Every structure is written in C-alpha cells, then in structure tokens.
Amino acid sequence: MGRRPLAYLLCCFALLLAARGFAQEDSGGGADATQAQILQRLQALESQLAELRGVSPGTPAGPAAAKGTDAAAVLARLAALEKSVAGLKAARAAPKPQPPKLEAAVDPPGLEPRIESLEKKAQDLGIQLSGSLAVSYNYNFNDPDSRINRTRVFDTEHNEFSINLLDVIIQRPTDGPGTWGFRADLDVGEDPAVFQAAGFADGDNFELEQAYVDWIAPVGDGLTLRLGKFVTNHGAEVIESADNWNTSRSYLFGFAIPFTHTGFLASYSFFEEFALSAGVVNGWDNVDDNNDAKSFHGMLRWAPSDAFSVMVSGTYGAEQAGNDHDHRGLVTALITVSPWEDWTFMLDLDYGSEENAGVGTRVGEDAEWLGAALYAKYAIAEEWYAATRLEIFDDDDGARLGIVDQTFEEATLTLGWKPIAHAEVRLEYRHDWSDEDVFDEGDDLGTEDAQDTLSFEVIYRF
C-alpha cells in the first residue's frame, strides 16, 4: 500500500504534464488566429480614428503610435488610441465656439443730417450758401394771340405761369487785407435765356451769372482785386427779382445797359464816403470777346450818409462783332434818397452812344439813347409796402430796339406783402405806351401804341 499512492501520484503528475502540453500545443494555432484578429481590429480602429481627426489613412494616430505586432507595440498602439479617444471626448465636451455676432445694420443718415453735415463743413471753410426763387403769372389785357408782351425783358409771355429764376449763390467773402474770397451765382429758369453772356451759354435755362475770385491786397485799407465774370455797376435794378422793388424790369435795365462783364476790376474805398472801381473787360455781356479790343468799366460812389448816395458808372469800348474801331460809350447816374423813415426814392439816369450804329433811315450814322426812371417805395407796415416806377426811354436812332423815332414810357405800381421773413408776394399793374404802334392786340400784330398787364409773383429767399 505504501508504494501504490506514490505511483498513483506520479501517474497523475505525468498525466497533468501531458494535458498541459496538449493544451499548449492545441492553443498555439488559436492564439495566432486571435492575435491576427486583434491586430486587424486595431488597425481598423486606427484608420477610423484617423478619419475622424481628418488625418490621411496610414498617418500615425499620435506621436507615440507604433506599427509593431509584439505585445509592447500593441500596448503602445492601444495607449495612443486611448489618448486620441480621450482628446476627442474632451473636445466634444468643450463648449462650441459661437459664430461672431453680426452688428445690427445701421440705416444711412437721412437727407437732413447729411445736409447739416455739408453745411457744417462749408461753414468751417467759411463758405456761405444763399439765393432766391421767383415764380410768376402774367396777363396782358390786350389778349394778344401771339401771347407776347412786347418790349418786356423777363415777363414776355401773356397768360402764362413762369418759373422765372432760381438763383443759387455760393461764396466765401473776403475778410480784410490779405484775404481771398470767391462768388458763383448759378441761375436756372426762364430768365437766363435773356441775360446769357455770349460764348458761355449752355442752353436756354441755365447761366453762370457770376463767377469771380477776389483778393484784398494790403494797400491802405485794402485794395480789392477781382477777376472773372460779374454783374454790371450800371443801373438801379438787378437780375434777381428778389432784390428789386417791382416785378417787371424797366426799359433802362433791359435795353440801355449791359447785364454782366467778364474781366478784371480793382476797387478801393477812400474814407467811408467814397468808393472807386476801375477795370478792363471783354465788353457788354461777353465771356468770349467778339473783337480784339477791350472795354473800360468803372464806378464812383459817394455816400455821405445812410439817407443819401450818388453812384456814377461808365463803360467805353468797341462792342460790335469783328469791329475794333466803332466805340460804344455809356454813362449812368443813380441817386438814392431816404428823406423819411418809411420812404425811399431812386432816380436812374442813362445816356449812351455808339459810332455807326443807326438803323433804318439812319444806317451809317452814330446813334444815341437816353432815359430816366424815378422810383418810390413806401413801407405801409412791417409786412406791407408799395412801390412805383415812372420811366421814359428815348431810342430815336433805333440802336437798342431797332425802330427809329421811337420813345417808350411806362408806369408801374407794385404792392408787396411779406407773410414770413423769407417769403414775399407781389401784385403789379403796369401800363406801357409808345409814340409808335408796336404792341399786339388779339390777332393784330403791332397795331397798338399801348398795353396793360397784371402780374402776380411769389419770391422765396434762402
């Protein structure tokens, strides 16, 4: 019995060793298969992780990744996968960046703020903007079929509403010796067709009435030097209706004097009472001179007080196209008196002559014209005024209106009302007569020696 247990144990031990050896032999092929599957799945996971990270297939999943097949390499690859997975989880858990917020759309500034901005910039530069607008309606009691008010300047159309003139003034005034300035008047409407300067017209409805540059030379109290286009010094009336007492214009304004000059003008004030200007210009209403000669233009003004002034103006030079020899001369005198607080009077006297300017039966003869206009204005109240004009114009040689032995006369009465500071309403009655039949009546042309008109006008200043 003593040997049998020992043998039994030895047999069992041998059997166990055999079984272990068999198990080891049997598991060798299976282990290889399992290991291949693990590597295949590991490679698949690495490829999928690379795609998720945006890395091209075959690129290492991380800096520590290896491609070996032994246990150490597999563990290293697993560690790299775990690290990559952890990084992806952390990135997913982190708050997603928000897209940048778009600023709310801002509406462009309206017209009024933009105008205010431009005005501020202009003020900073010392530039001023002003002007006026005049519109009217005219009726001729002769009711001419021609619908023309003969011998008129701007109010030439019968039974018509008219946009007479929009005058926009852009200027930078001078401010003492050594300073520069400029002025430009841009005019639009029906009136520019009448006063357009030769050589600078741009259609019937636009005119650059003035465009000049000033410099005050440091001489005495200041010598003003002007170069460009400017309105004449002659006469009591001006182009803009807003600066006149009456709606219609006089014969003297329309036919006896020029509207504008282009050239050079120097002006100087002696003391406070005297002012003198003199210069050289292209002539009458010429931007482009019509001959090779230049004309002289000057003015002397004496104003000893606010209640009295006298201004004498003169122009002399050759004015006929292509003719440098036949000269035209003009002298005007304007006297202004305010004897009482509510009354103002003006007397406008004009005399002109021109060599070889006669027409009709006086062709080849020298021509003369002369006229006078008396104005009176009375301030009825703060908002109301009345103005009258009596005028005579003698154009015996036909140099200005084309008909010899003719004298025109007219009487005008205007009632003005200013409802607000910038607006004015006018009602005007005017009677014209001549010693020749020149006015239309009905379908008869040039058969009447008189005409009567009624005008309604609205003016706005800005």
Steps between C-alpha positions, in 0.01 A plus 500: 500500500786733569635489138160522330417858612840617386458338160153637483627850563774456243246387241272793573790738473598350166145527375483866603821575321372328190170686517681830541720422208200409290319812603801706409533328164130533436490872592793599278297525173204669675721760663648594165152541353385710792807718481442562128141602567611738774753662269243528221245663729770725645595618152134558414452711813814699422373566146156611625658725762725654236195575283322660798802717567532597133833318456579309183481118541835348593606810696588415861217567739733677736865568559545179708318268258691194375433239236667199664314173584666398824330553831689819578414654163134403532484654845662817367248516218215446746635779720513732198140411412388561857673839499340597169155389619545699820595809295192462279275462803650811657454697180137389475436589863652849461254781413474559129630838383215735409503666158590869517197719554408716207457863586152627449457671165519875535271700276680767299443849632198680359514799266473761773800376707708472184413857403583617851836322477578667168394836639733456798792412274422802282483727805835369619642607163322836521270417208149647495197377307205725419267594216142554390220351292250709301185366331225709338184523292451774239186617319480750213164680468554534124469118493744462206477179299878511479500462880790746511536808718696723265802702622518312831821349642413187702118510522457445126224234500129578521266281704786279619631362828878536497792358698701816462818444692663278758818677605743300717792698643814326627757735645786550740516872582832669556583613852749781496835561328690191394192275480355315202139438406277391215140507381301295250134555404334198340175600325227270369162596354346691211685829564855375418406484130485881508822588684731221380846624416634428153741208494390346826136406437400141576144480371214730582443408863841526669754775543805556717401855583813575702823313565792696636788490748583791734824587676541798730851631452654652815497855362361762736167377629501226236498499119253241368613327180232302315546264206220313322140568401291749700181705468520857372521808722243679283138558590252486788374147434665159501440158349349340813139602557546459876734803505267733306197699607283401202421173324561622143827660388543848358590588142827637631590166660405298193629716214716793616769319701691166503421214736850364573869543425794259491842630584699672775379760751682682780303673779610728783316695770626848586390580851141383561328724248681427173546172309666464162528204264664472159595216272531345157231265367410313184203732448122471533369155590801320353692212649670449165590839357348569157796708384865572584428814705435524872261731683541721807251462787500712814289646781518783755271499804450776753292421810533776760218345708262206513226725365678619187734354237608565143657241270640581154602212272660492158594252225688577180636280224440336163205263529404406142599153381828501307521879527776657712439860387136599564468568871207489735482720808260491795467721807241443772421682823301355788384727782341344810325708767318399820359828638259328739507173691242321285586656163782430251545658156734415211575687179673307221644704209660332196673637192659287230647546154665283236682576179345373178210331681193663343235280336236546232516849353802576720732219394860614513427775750602515862225409745395629840257384766401647833248438772389572855313298759363630830429249778316540830446246777282541807495261798129475583561267793762249608367239254359730227649750256406682179742589219457701183713572194461769232729468199582647160744352249595674176653275232465745210767337284375144556837376631348315796150392388534513120233762418589865427315803636364303794458593866363263766333592826360287780342528845511214749335450839597204719349386830722271707419278799751306713303237696820347644862607517611316184194526276345785303183527290458777241212629290596741223313711245693657211405728212731538196460742212706611201485765228503212250260204458707209629265303730273208404126478562308182425608372160631841392879526528665834566181703467476654848699777668427375856460188710393427857617200701435346842762285671493277807834393642624288792861523620679283752843590639735257666 
